[in-house]
Every structure is written in structure tokens, then in C-alpha cells.
Amino acid sequence: MPTRERMIRFYDRTMRGLNPQRFYENSGFYNIGYWGGGAKSQREASEELVDQLVARILDKGGPMLDVACGLGASTQRLALTFAPDMITGINISDTQIADARIRAPDCTFQVMNATELDFPDNHFDAVICVESAYHFDTRDKFLEEALRVLKPGGSLVMSDILFRTPFNALIEIGHVSAANLVPRIVDYRDRLAAAGLVAIDVTDATSFCLGGFRKNLSRWPSAERRAGRMDLLQSLAAAPICGLLAACIGMVCKSYLLVSARKPS
């Protein structure tokens, strides 16, 4: 099975699974989240992550594109700031787009590849991509496409992850191509500049994002038990799995970035 199809099937199954849905409180989110604002749950942290990126967008009045929108939770959150009829969400999965249309029915959704955007030049005031660009084939192609479809002065905002190079083989199994393995934040910034973007800001939010997520994941089974949503045996069974996942994420992920840039005016 081609790599792309394996990735689509993996995320279709995982994002819609029972335990991830419980972990994200049936919100449709599936991201690390931002914990620096006092979030008390994974859903709140995931919402805050979108809000952190929205705050970096200059023009909030025009059309905007939500790239790799997943199950539509990010798009639904964006509709609190942008007019829903001005928001378009795209994803390569038909299944996820179907869910997104239910979650945010007043927005527009299309099945589309992030590196082959089927939109005219100078079309959007803003492009947002939440924690997905490292999956694209390649991130650099996406940056070129984002620049093309943005209006002059338009904003690109992203959250993204840099990975530790000793784990390259494991990372590629996780559907991240070698071309997207940027070793340092300065190299990441250079890629944005090479694409033609300006006003580049790359913020290292590792402690606020990865750190908070790992802590929350580790303590989630016991929190669920205290809340009466897991019994003791379920909590004891889930605890080592969540602990192992948190440890693996810490080993593989190097930096979590909040990114903003603009198309030259």
C-alpha cells in the first residue's frame, strides 16, 4: 500500500477511535495543544493552540484556508473569529472531510492535497496549518503553494514539530519524510525565507506545548478514574500505555514551533 494511503488509513482509524475521542472530549481535535494559558484539559489546550495561531493573523476579515483540517475541530474554532462562509477547510481524507462537514456545516470543505492547492493565485487573506506540515510531501512544496494562494500581505500561521535526527527511521515509519527533517530552528526559518515569505516569526513553544501534553497524557488515566469515567482496572491498564507514549514523544520530538509569516505586499 502506498505511503499516503497508509497514512490516511492510520489517521482515519486513530482520530476516530474510542480512546482518542475520550481523551479529546469528543471535540474532534487531535493535536498537542497549548498549555501556557492555563488549560485544564486536552480539549482546552487544543482550542488554545488554534487561538494562539489566530492571534498571529493580521487580517481577520477575508477568506481563510484551514489546511489539513482533520475532523473539523480547528475549523469550528476558527468560526468563532472568522465568518464561517469565509472559511475553507481541506484534507486528503474523504472520511475526515465528511466528519468536518458535520462539525462545521456553515464552512466549506474540499478533499485536496496541501502541496497541490486547487485555488487561484492571491485568493486568501490567511492560511493556517495546525500540526501537519511535517507530514506533507514536502513541507517546502506546501510553503510555495501557501505563498501562491495568499494575497499580498496575507498571513501564513502554523504549529509544527522538529524531530530528533537519531530517530529518523522511527520518524519515517510515522509518516514523516526525510525531506521534512529540519535539524534546527534557524534552518526552519531559512526554509520559510527561501519560499519567499517575510515577517517571519518562529517561536519555540516546546515547554508550553510538548511539555504540557506529555504531563497531561501521563496523568490522564488517574484523572479519568477520579472523575468516574474509568474504573480502577481500566485506569491501571491505560497508565503504562500513556506513560510509554509520553516518553516516546519526548524522545522523538525535539521542538514544537508556533510560526507566522506573510506574503510580501
C-alpha positions as CSV (number, residue, x, y, z in Angstrom):
1,M,0.0,0.0,0.0
2,P,1.4,3.5,-0.9
3,T,2.7,5.6,2.0
4,R,0.0,8.2,1.5
5,E,-2.8,5.6,1.7
6,R,-1.3,4.1,4.9
7,M,-1.2,7.5,6.5
8,I,-4.8,8.2,5.6
9,R,-6.0,4.9,7.0
10,F,-3.9,5.3,10.1
11,Y,-5.3,8.8,10.9
12,D,-8.9,7.8,9.9
13,R,-8.8,5.0,12.4
14,T,-6.8,6.7,15.2
15,M,-8.5,10.1,15.2
16,R,-12.0,8.5,15.3
17,G,-11.0,5.8,17.9
18,L,-12.8,5.5,21.2
19,N,-9.9,6.4,23.5
20,P,-8.6,9.4,21.4
21,Q,-12.2,10.7,21.3
22,R,-12.4,10.3,25.1
23,F,-9.0,12.0,25.6
24,Y,-10.1,15.0,23.4
25,E,-13.6,15.0,25.0
26,N,-15.3,14.2,21.6
27,S,-14.2,17.6,20.3
28,G,-12.7,16.3,17.1
29,F,-9.3,17.7,17.9
30,Y,-6.1,15.7,17.6
31,N,-3.2,17.9,18.4
32,I,-0.6,18.6,21.1
33,G,-2.3,21.8,22.3
34,Y,-1.0,24.9,24.1
35,W,-0.8,24.7,27.8
36,G,0.8,28.0,28.6
37,G,-2.6,29.7,29.1
38,G,-3.8,27.6,32.0
39,A,-5.7,24.9,30.0
40,K,-7.2,22.3,32.3
41,S,-7.9,19.6,29.7
42,Q,-6.7,18.4,26.3
43,R,-9.7,20.0,24.6
44,E,-9.0,23.4,26.2
45,A,-5.3,23.1,25.2
46,S,-6.2,22.2,21.7
47,E,-8.6,25.2,21.4
48,E,-6.0,27.5,22.9
49,L,-3.5,26.3,20.3
50,V,-5.8,27.4,17.5
51,D,-6.4,30.7,19.3
52,Q,-2.6,31.3,19.6
53,L,-2.3,30.9,15.8
54,V,-5.3,33.1,15.1
55,A,-3.7,35.9,17.2
56,R,-0.8,35.9,14.7
57,I,-3.1,36.6,11.7
58,L,-3.2,40.3,10.7
59,D,-6.4,40.5,8.5
60,K,-9.2,38.5,10.0
61,G,-11.9,39.8,7.7
62,G,-11.3,38.0,4.4
63,P,-11.3,34.4,3.2
64,M,-9.0,31.9,5.0
65,L,-7.8,28.4,4.4
66,D,-7.6,25.7,7.1
67,V,-5.0,23.2,5.7
68,A,-5.2,19.6,7.0
69,C,-8.4,20.4,8.9
70,G,-8.8,16.8,10.2
71,L,-12.2,16.2,11.7
72,G,-13.1,19.9,11.5
73,A,-12.4,20.9,15.1
74,S,-9.9,23.6,14.2
75,T,-12.3,24.9,11.5
76,Q,-15.1,25.0,14.1
77,R,-12.9,27.0,16.4
78,L,-11.9,29.4,13.6
79,A,-15.6,30.1,13.0
80,L,-15.6,32.0,16.4
81,T,-13.3,34.6,14.8
82,F,-13.9,34.4,11.1
83,A,-17.2,34.4,9.2
84,P,-18.0,30.7,8.6
85,D,-18.8,31.3,4.9
86,M,-15.3,32.8,4.5
87,I,-13.5,29.6,5.8
88,T,-12.4,26.7,3.6
89,G,-11.0,23.5,5.1
90,I,-9.1,20.9,3.1
91,N,-7.8,17.4,3.9
92,I,-6.7,14.4,1.9
93,S,-9.1,12.1,3.7
94,D,-12.7,11.7,2.4
95,T,-13.6,10.3,5.8
96,Q,-12.3,13.2,7.8
97,I,-13.8,15.7,5.4
98,A,-17.2,14.0,5.9
99,D,-16.9,14.4,9.6
100,A,-15.7,18.0,9.3
101,R,-18.8,18.9,7.2
102,I,-21.0,17.7,10.1
103,R,-18.9,19.5,12.7
104,A,-18.8,22.9,10.9
105,P,-21.7,22.8,8.4
106,D,-21.5,26.5,7.6
107,C,-17.9,26.3,6.4
108,T,-16.7,24.9,3.0
109,F,-14.7,21.7,2.8
110,Q,-12.8,20.0,0.0
111,V,-10.7,16.9,-0.4
112,M,-7.3,18.3,-1.5
113,N,-3.6,17.8,-1.2
114,A,-1.8,20.6,0.7
115,T,1.0,20.6,-1.9
116,E,-1.3,20.9,-4.9
117,L,-3.8,23.6,-3.8
118,D,-6.6,23.9,-6.4
119,F,-7.2,27.6,-5.8
120,P,-6.3,30.7,-7.8
121,D,-3.3,32.9,-7.0
122,N,-3.8,35.7,-4.5
123,H,-7.0,34.2,-3.1
124,F,-6.8,34.0,0.7
125,D,-6.1,36.6,3.4
126,A,-4.8,33.8,5.7
127,V,-3.7,30.2,5.6
128,I,-3.5,28.2,8.8
129,C,-2.0,24.7,9.3
130,V,-2.2,23.1,12.7
131,E,0.5,20.5,13.4
132,S,0.5,18.8,10.0
133,A,3.1,20.3,7.7
134,Y,5.8,17.7,8.7
135,H,3.6,15.1,7.0
136,F,3.4,16.9,3.6
137,D,5.3,15.7,0.6
138,T,7.0,18.1,1.1
139,R,6.7,20.9,3.6
140,D,8.7,23.1,1.2
141,K,6.2,22.5,-1.6
142,F,3.4,23.5,0.8
143,L,5.1,26.7,1.6
144,E,5.4,27.5,-2.1
145,E,1.7,26.8,-2.6
146,A,0.7,28.8,0.5
147,L,2.6,31.8,-0.8
148,R,0.9,31.5,-4.2
149,V,-2.6,31.4,-2.9
150,L,-2.1,34.1,-0.3
151,K,-3.0,37.7,-1.2
152,P,-0.1,40.2,-0.9
153,G,0.4,40.9,2.8
154,G,-1.6,37.8,3.7
155,S,-0.7,35.7,6.7
156,L,0.6,32.1,7.0
157,V,0.4,30.7,10.5
158,M,1.3,27.2,11.6
159,S,2.2,25.0,14.5
160,D,4.9,22.4,13.6
161,I,7.4,20.0,15.1
162,L,11.1,19.4,14.7
163,F,12.3,15.8,15.3
164,R,15.5,14.4,16.8
165,T,17.6,13.1,14.0
166,P,18.8,9.9,15.8
167,F,15.2,8.6,15.4
168,N,15.0,9.1,11.6
169,A,13.9,5.6,10.9
170,L,11.2,5.6,13.5
171,I,10.1,9.1,12.4
172,E,9.7,7.9,8.8
173,I,7.5,5.0,10.0
174,G,5.3,7.7,11.5
175,H,4.7,9.1,8.0
176,V,7.3,11.9,8.1
177,S,9.5,12.0,5.1
178,A,13.3,12.6,5.4
179,A,12.9,15.8,3.3
180,N,10.9,17.3,6.2
181,L,13.5,16.6,8.9
182,V,14.9,20.1,9.6
183,P,17.6,19.9,12.3
184,R,17.5,23.4,13.8
185,I,15.0,26.3,14.3
186,V,17.3,28.6,12.3
187,D,17.2,26.1,9.4
188,Y,13.4,26.0,9.6
189,R,13.3,29.8,9.5
190,D,15.6,29.7,6.4
191,R,13.2,27.4,4.6
192,L,10.4,30.0,5.1
193,A,12.6,32.7,3.8
194,A,13.7,30.6,0.8
195,A,10.0,30.1,-0.1
196,G,9.6,33.9,-0.4
197,L,7.9,34.7,2.9
198,V,8.7,37.7,5.0
199,A,8.0,39.0,8.5
200,I,8.9,35.5,9.8
201,D,8.5,34.7,13.4
202,V,9.3,31.2,14.7
203,T,8.6,30.8,18.4
204,D,9.9,27.8,20.4
205,A,6.9,26.7,22.4
206,T,8.2,23.3,23.3
207,S,7.6,23.7,27.1
208,F,4.1,25.2,26.7
209,C,3.1,22.5,24.1
210,L,5.0,19.3,24.2
211,G,5.8,19.6,27.9
212,G,2.2,20.2,28.9
213,F,0.9,17.5,26.6
214,R,3.2,14.8,28.0
215,K,2.2,15.7,31.5
216,N,-1.5,15.6,30.7
217,L,-1.2,12.3,28.8
218,S,0.7,10.7,31.7
219,R,-1.8,11.7,34.3
220,W,-5.0,11.2,32.2
221,P,-5.8,7.6,33.3
222,S,-5.8,8.6,37.0
223,A,-7.8,11.7,36.3
224,E,-10.4,9.7,34.4
225,R,-10.6,7.3,37.3
226,R,-11.1,10.1,39.8
227,A,-13.8,11.6,37.6
228,G,-15.6,8.2,37.4
229,R,-15.1,7.7,33.7
230,M,-12.7,4.8,34.2
231,D,-12.7,2.1,36.8
232,L,-9.6,1.0,38.7
233,L,-8.7,-1.8,36.3
234,Q,-9.2,0.4,33.2
235,S,-7.0,3.1,34.7
236,L,-4.2,0.7,35.7
237,A,-4.3,-0.8,32.2
238,A,-4.1,2.6,30.5
239,A,-1.5,4.1,32.7
240,P,1.6,2.3,31.3
241,I,0.5,2.8,27.8
242,C,0.0,6.6,28.3
243,G,3.3,6.8,30.1
244,L,5.1,5.0,27.3
245,L,3.6,7.2,24.7
246,A,4.5,10.3,26.6
247,A,8.1,9.1,27.0
248,C,8.4,8.2,23.2
249,I,7.1,11.6,22.3
250,G,9.7,13.2,24.5
251,M,12.5,11.1,22.8
252,V,11.4,11.7,19.2
253,C,10.1,15.3,19.2
254,K,12.8,18.0,19.6
255,S,11.0,21.3,19.3
256,Y,7.4,22.5,19.0
257,L,7.1,25.7,17.0
258,L,4.5,28.4,16.6
259,V,5.1,30.0,13.2
260,S,3.9,33.1,11.4
261,A,5.0,34.8,8.2
262,R,3.5,37.0,5.5
263,K,3.5,37.2,1.7
264,P,5.3,40.3,0.6
265,S,2.9,43.2,-0.1
